[in-house]
């Protein structure tokens, strides 16, 4: 097995996810940009806590995890989220994470619901009760106003899951806050109160 691993490194040498230079999964220079802290922002009245400032390096790591299914990238995102969870002021045993849902098309292409899979690794109670109830455009090419309009009424709530304690939304990144805003609206319409939100990355200021 060791020989196979060494041969694999010769044929497919490992590169840093952040800068793509040869080396470890994340080099020391990129590690500076991906170093968990605590950043607090607000989406209307919802308090959002994040670990990493969004940057070109952070963007590449998120894409490698979400679209590339690279386990080393997944681990970086999970570590960032775990840092936020460990600093959560409430009772972790009385908390339910609600992951942002992937569309059926995205889940099919990726082979998983990305944020839900992160919750599984965090080993904290979670409930995937949100679902897409209308088709939406890809958010990446939209400005803040269009993103907000694009997601109005996008999510519905399934009643099949049992939720208890603090309800905390979880996503990989918050940029304009449109996704978290819509998730909070949908849950509120379903009679559920959202306590807070956590993300791995945050764009500052929210744009």
C-alpha atoms as a printed R data frame, in Angstrom:
    type eleno elety resid chain resno       x      y       z
1   ATOM     1    CA   UNK     A     1   0.000  0.000   0.000
2   ATOM     2    CA   UNK     A     2   2.855  2.378   0.817
3   ATOM     3    CA   UNK     A     3   4.400  1.700  -2.607
4   ATOM     4    CA   UNK     A     4   1.073  2.453  -4.309
5   ATOM     5    CA   UNK     A     5   0.752  5.723  -2.377
6   ATOM     6    CA   UNK     A     6   4.299  6.753  -3.287
7   ATOM     7    CA   UNK     A     7   3.717  5.864  -6.940
8   ATOM     8    CA   UNK     A     8   0.481  7.857  -6.925
9   ATOM     9    CA   UNK     A     9   2.376 10.889  -5.655
10  ATOM    10    CA   UNK     A    10   4.853 10.577  -8.505
11  ATOM    11    CA   UNK     A    11   2.140 10.315 -11.142
12  ATOM    12    CA   UNK     A    12  -0.346 12.720  -9.512
13  ATOM    13    CA   UNK     A    13   1.672 14.944  -7.157
14  ATOM    14    CA   UNK     A    14  -0.326 16.665  -4.435
15  ATOM    15    CA   UNK     A    15  -1.002 20.379  -4.803
16  ATOM    16    CA   UNK     A    16  -2.175 23.006  -2.338
17  ATOM    17    CA   UNK     A    17  -5.924 23.518  -2.702
18  ATOM    18    CA   UNK     A    18  -5.583 27.242  -2.164
19  ATOM    19    CA   UNK     A    19  -2.812 28.169  -4.628
20  ATOM    20    CA   UNK     A    20  -2.374 24.937  -6.648
21  ATOM    21    CA   UNK     A    21   1.382 24.877  -6.031
22  ATOM    22    CA   UNK     A    22   3.035 21.529  -5.371
23  ATOM    23    CA   UNK     A    23   3.028 20.692  -1.701
24  ATOM    24    CA   UNK     A    24   0.656 19.772   1.134
25  ATOM    25    CA   UNK     A    25  -3.131 19.972   0.879
26  ATOM    26    CA   UNK     A    26  -2.865 23.535   2.147
27  ATOM    27    CA   UNK     A    27   0.493 25.334   2.218
28  ATOM    28    CA   UNK     A    28   1.672 27.572   5.051
29  ATOM    29    CA   UNK     A    29   0.964 30.735   3.051
30  ATOM    30    CA   UNK     A    30  -2.612 29.729   2.249
31  ATOM    31    CA   UNK     A    31  -3.100 28.557   5.819
32  ATOM    32    CA   UNK     A    32  -2.776 32.201   6.886
33  ATOM    33    CA   UNK     A    33  -5.872 33.020   4.815
34  ATOM    34    CA   UNK     A    34  -7.695 29.885   6.029
35  ATOM    35    CA   UNK     A    35  -7.159 30.316   9.757
36  ATOM    36    CA   UNK     A    36 -10.366 30.107  11.812
37  ATOM    37    CA   UNK     A    37 -11.372 33.133  13.874
38  ATOM    38    CA   UNK     A    38 -14.793 34.348  14.970
39  ATOM    39    CA   UNK     A    39 -16.595 36.880  12.786
40  ATOM    40    CA   UNK     A    40 -20.097 38.095  13.594
41  ATOM    41    CA   UNK     A    41 -22.413 39.670  11.034
42  ATOM    42    CA   UNK     A    42 -26.159 40.205  10.799
43  ATOM    43    CA   UNK     A    43 -28.749 39.287   8.200
44  ATOM    44    CA   UNK     A    44 -31.528 41.572   9.367
45  ATOM    45    CA   UNK     A    45 -32.064 40.407  12.971
46  ATOM    46    CA   UNK     A    46 -30.364 37.049  12.477
47  ATOM    47    CA   UNK     A    47 -26.896 36.803  14.054
48  ATOM    48    CA   UNK     A    48 -24.465 34.944  11.780
49  ATOM    49    CA   UNK     A    49 -21.168 33.603  13.124
50  ATOM    50    CA   UNK     A    50 -18.400 32.554  10.707
51  ATOM    51    CA   UNK     A    51 -14.803 31.373  10.894
52  ATOM    52    CA   UNK     A    52 -13.063 32.464   7.684
53  ATOM    53    CA   UNK     A    53 -13.062 35.703   5.688
54  ATOM    54    CA   UNK     A    54 -14.022 34.987   2.091
55  ATOM    55    CA   UNK     A    55 -11.085 35.403  -0.311
56  ATOM    56    CA   UNK     A    56  -9.858 33.900  -3.595
57  ATOM    57    CA   UNK     A    57  -8.115 31.192  -1.556
58  ATOM    58    CA   UNK     A    58 -11.279 30.476   0.438
59  ATOM    59    CA   UNK     A    59 -13.279 30.388  -2.799
60  ATOM    60    CA   UNK     A    60 -10.986 27.717  -4.279
61  ATOM    61    CA   UNK     A    61 -11.219 25.611  -1.127
62  ATOM    62    CA   UNK     A    62 -15.023 25.796  -1.119
63  ATOM    63    CA   UNK     A    63 -15.210 24.879  -4.809
64  ATOM    64    CA   UNK     A    64 -12.806 21.958  -4.266
65  ATOM    65    CA   UNK     A    65 -15.057 20.687  -1.485
66  ATOM    66    CA   UNK     A    66 -18.464 21.417  -2.981
67  ATOM    67    CA   UNK     A    67 -17.863 20.706  -6.659
68  ATOM    68    CA   UNK     A    68 -14.684 18.601  -6.574
69  ATOM    69    CA   UNK     A    69 -15.606 16.316  -3.657
70  ATOM    70    CA   UNK     A    70 -12.021 16.611  -2.403
71  ATOM    71    CA   UNK     A    71 -11.886 15.135   1.077
72  ATOM    72    CA   UNK     A    72  -8.958 17.338   2.147
73  ATOM    73    CA   UNK     A    73 -11.035 20.410   1.211
74  ATOM    74    CA   UNK     A    74 -14.049 18.999   3.064
75  ATOM    75    CA   UNK     A    75 -11.905 18.656   6.174
76  ATOM    76    CA   UNK     A    76 -10.855 22.306   6.012
77  ATOM    77    CA   UNK     A    77 -14.483 23.428   5.771
78  ATOM    78    CA   UNK     A    78 -15.505 21.070   8.590
79  ATOM    79    CA   UNK     A    79 -12.694 22.366  10.821
80  ATOM    80    CA   UNK     A    80 -13.862 25.945  10.209
81  ATOM    81    CA   UNK     A    81 -17.454 25.056  11.098
82  ATOM    82    CA   UNK     A    82 -16.347 23.084  14.146
83  ATOM    83    CA   UNK     A    83 -14.451 26.159  15.371
84  ATOM    84    CA   UNK     A    84 -17.674 28.193  15.191
85  ATOM    85    CA   UNK     A    85 -19.719 25.462  16.885
86  ATOM    86    CA   UNK     A    86 -17.205 25.204  19.728
87  ATOM    87    CA   UNK     A    87 -17.679 28.928  20.352
88  ATOM    88    CA   UNK     A    88 -21.487 28.700  20.316
89  ATOM    89    CA   UNK     A    89 -22.890 30.267  23.484
90  ATOM    90    CA   UNK     A    90 -25.815 27.902  23.843
91  ATOM    91    CA   UNK     A    91 -26.096 24.282  24.920
92  ATOM    92    CA   UNK     A    92 -24.741 22.039  22.150
93  ATOM    93    CA   UNK     A    93 -26.827 19.145  23.463
94  ATOM    94    CA   UNK     A    94 -29.959 21.244  22.989
95  ATOM    95    CA   UNK     A    95 -29.262 22.400  19.440
96  ATOM    96    CA   UNK     A    96 -30.514 21.344  16.021
97  ATOM    97    CA   UNK     A    97 -28.634 22.394  12.901
98  ATOM    98    CA   UNK     A    98 -30.700 23.055   9.783
99  ATOM    99    CA   UNK     A    99 -28.535 22.807   6.651
100 ATOM   100    CA   UNK     A   100 -29.212 24.876   3.560
101 ATOM   101    CA   UNK     A   101 -30.714 22.536   0.968
102 ATOM   102    CA   UNK     A   102 -29.142 21.739  -2.382
103 ATOM   103    CA   UNK     A   103 -31.381 21.595  -5.420
104 ATOM   104    CA   UNK     A   104 -32.125 18.113  -6.747
105 ATOM   105    CA   UNK     A   105 -30.004 18.863  -9.799
106 ATOM   106    CA   UNK     A   106 -27.007 19.986  -7.712
107 ATOM   107    CA   UNK     A   107 -27.288 17.005  -5.369
108 ATOM   108    CA   UNK     A   108 -27.427 14.669  -8.349
109 ATOM   109    CA   UNK     A   109 -24.309 16.198  -9.956
110 ATOM   110    CA   UNK     A   110 -22.337 16.255  -6.694
111 ATOM   111    CA   UNK     A   111 -23.592 12.925  -5.448
112 ATOM   112    CA   UNK     A   112 -24.634 14.489  -2.151
113 ATOM   113    CA   UNK     A   113 -26.310 17.400  -0.400
114 ATOM   114    CA   UNK     A   114 -23.124 19.306   0.391
115 ATOM   115    CA   UNK     A   115 -24.052 21.137   3.594
116 ATOM   116    CA   UNK     A   116 -25.967 18.154   4.965
117 ATOM   117    CA   UNK     A   117 -22.857 15.992   4.498
118 ATOM   118    CA   UNK     A   118 -20.862 18.532   6.540
119 ATOM   119    CA   UNK     A   119 -23.402 18.221   9.361
120 ATOM   120    CA   UNK     A   120 -22.857 14.476   9.445
121 ATOM   121    CA   UNK     A   121 -19.130 15.022  10.048
122 ATOM   122    CA   UNK     A   122 -19.796 17.589  12.779
123 ATOM   123    CA   UNK     A   123 -21.726 14.898  14.682
124 ATOM   124    CA   UNK     A   124 -24.305 17.342  15.993
125 ATOM   125    CA   UNK     A   125 -28.047 16.815  15.786
126 ATOM   126    CA   UNK     A   126 -29.370 18.155  12.487
127 ATOM   127    CA   UNK     A   127 -32.595 18.084  10.523
128 ATOM   128    CA   UNK     A   128 -32.839 18.548   6.756
129 ATOM   129    CA   UNK     A   129 -36.388 19.895   6.813
130 ATOM   130    CA   UNK     A   130 -35.820 22.641   4.224
131 ATOM   131    CA   UNK     A   131 -36.391 21.863   0.561
132 ATOM   132    CA   UNK     A   132 -36.524 23.758  -2.735
133 ATOM   133    CA   UNK     A   133 -40.151 24.343  -3.676
134 ATOM   134    CA   UNK     A   134 -39.453 26.357  -6.824
135 ATOM   135    CA   UNK     A   135 -36.739 26.499  -9.453
136 ATOM   136    CA   UNK     A   136 -34.133 29.233  -8.860
137 ATOM   137    CA   UNK     A   137 -31.308 30.680 -10.925
138 ATOM   138    CA   UNK     A   138 -27.638 30.096 -10.147
139 ATOM   139    CA   UNK     A   139 -26.829 32.727  -7.512
140 ATOM   140    CA   UNK     A   140 -23.180 33.213  -8.521
141 ATOM   141    CA   UNK     A   141 -23.943 35.578 -11.404
142 ATOM   142    CA   UNK     A   142 -26.493 37.727  -9.571
143 ATOM   143    CA   UNK     A   143 -26.088 40.961  -7.619
144 ATOM   144    CA   UNK     A   144 -27.448 41.382  -4.082
145 ATOM   145    CA   UNK     A   145 -30.856 42.693  -5.183
146 ATOM   146    CA   UNK     A   146 -31.347 39.943  -7.762
147 ATOM   147    CA   UNK     A   147 -30.187 37.240  -5.343
148 ATOM   148    CA   UNK     A   148 -32.779 38.330  -2.811
149 ATOM   149    CA   UNK     A   149 -35.544 38.350  -5.427
150 ATOM   150    CA   UNK     A   150 -34.373 35.021  -6.867
151 ATOM   151    CA   UNK     A   151 -34.847 33.256  -3.536
152 ATOM   152    CA   UNK     A   152 -38.146 34.771  -2.436
153 ATOM   153    CA   UNK     A   153 -40.425 31.833  -1.638
154 ATOM   154    CA   UNK     A   154 -37.754 29.350  -2.750
155 ATOM   155    CA   UNK     A   155 -37.792 27.150   0.367
156 ATOM   156    CA   UNK     A   156 -40.485 25.079   1.956
157 ATOM   157    CA   UNK     A   157 -40.508 23.140   5.232
158 ATOM   158    CA   UNK     A   158 -41.224 19.434   5.570
159 ATOM   159    CA   UNK     A   159 -43.022 18.436   8.758
160 ATOM   160    CA   UNK     A   160 -41.662 14.912   8.844
161 ATOM   161    CA   UNK     A   161 -38.605 15.785  10.938
162 ATOM   162    CA   UNK     A   162 -38.641 16.425  14.665
163 ATOM   163    CA   UNK     A   163 -36.825 19.561  15.827
164 ATOM   164    CA   UNK     A   164 -35.950 20.517  19.382
165 ATOM   165    CA   UNK     A   165 -33.919 23.155  21.220
166 ATOM   166    CA   UNK     A   166 -32.120 26.006  19.502
167 ATOM   167    CA   UNK     A   167 -32.559 26.005  15.727
168 ATOM   168    CA   UNK     A   168 -29.339 27.101  14.037
169 ATOM   169    CA   UNK     A   169 -29.012 27.495  10.282
170 ATOM   170    CA   UNK     A   170 -25.780 26.241   8.714
171 ATOM   171    CA   UNK     A   171 -24.203 27.003   5.324
172 ATOM   172    CA   UNK     A   172 -20.759 27.031   3.737
173 ATOM   173    CA   UNK     A   173 -20.621 30.795   3.011
174 ATOM   174    CA   UNK     A   174 -22.694 33.928   3.516
175 ATOM   175    CA   UNK     A   175 -22.291 36.646   0.877
176 ATOM   176    CA   UNK     A   176 -25.490 38.711   0.622
177 ATOM   177    CA   UNK     A   177 -27.463 36.788   3.231
178 ATOM   178    CA   UNK     A   178 -30.257 35.969   0.781
179 ATOM   179    CA   UNK     A   179 -30.156 32.212   1.388
180 ATOM   180    CA   UNK     A   180 -30.175 32.524   5.176
181 ATOM   181    CA   UNK     A   181 -32.908 35.179   4.992
182 ATOM   182    CA   UNK     A   182 -35.146 32.909   2.928
183 ATOM   183    CA   UNK     A   183 -34.442 29.902   5.163
184 ATOM   184    CA   UNK     A   184 -35.337 31.922   8.251
185 ATOM   185    CA   UNK     A   185 -38.556 33.114   6.570
186 ATOM   186    CA   UNK     A   186 -39.577 29.581   5.572
187 ATOM   187    CA   UNK     A   187 -38.984 28.182   9.062
188 ATOM   188    CA   UNK     A   188 -40.813 31.095  10.675
189 ATOM   189    CA   UNK     A   189 -43.767 30.494   8.340
190 ATOM   190    CA   UNK     A   190 -43.702 26.885   9.520
191 ATOM   191    CA   UNK     A   191 -43.958 27.987  13.146
192 ATOM   192    CA   UNK     A   192 -40.268 27.523  13.991
193 ATOM   193    CA   UNK     A   193 -38.019 30.203  15.471
194 ATOM   194    CA   UNK     A   194 -34.418 30.400  14.262
195 ATOM   195    CA   UNK     A   195 -31.928 31.188  17.042
196 ATOM   196    CA   UNK     A   196 -28.813 31.892  14.959
197 ATOM   197    CA   UNK     A   197 -26.808 30.912  11.881
198 ATOM   198    CA   UNK     A   198 -23.275 29.647  11.334
199 ATOM   199    CA   UNK     A   199 -21.145 29.486   8.193
200 ATOM   200    CA   UNK     A   200 -17.606 28.486   7.373
201 ATOM   201    CA   UNK     A   201 -16.902 31.695   5.401
202 ATOM   202    CA   UNK     A   202 -18.202 35.237   5.331
203 ATOM   203    CA   UNK     A   203 -17.831 37.996   2.756
204 ATOM   204    CA   UNK     A   204 -17.200 41.274   4.552
205 ATOM   205    CA   UNK     A   205 -18.966 43.528   4.194
206 ATOM   206    CA   UNK     A   206 -21.928 41.416   3.089
207 ATOM   207    CA   UNK     A   207 -22.401 42.248  -0.586
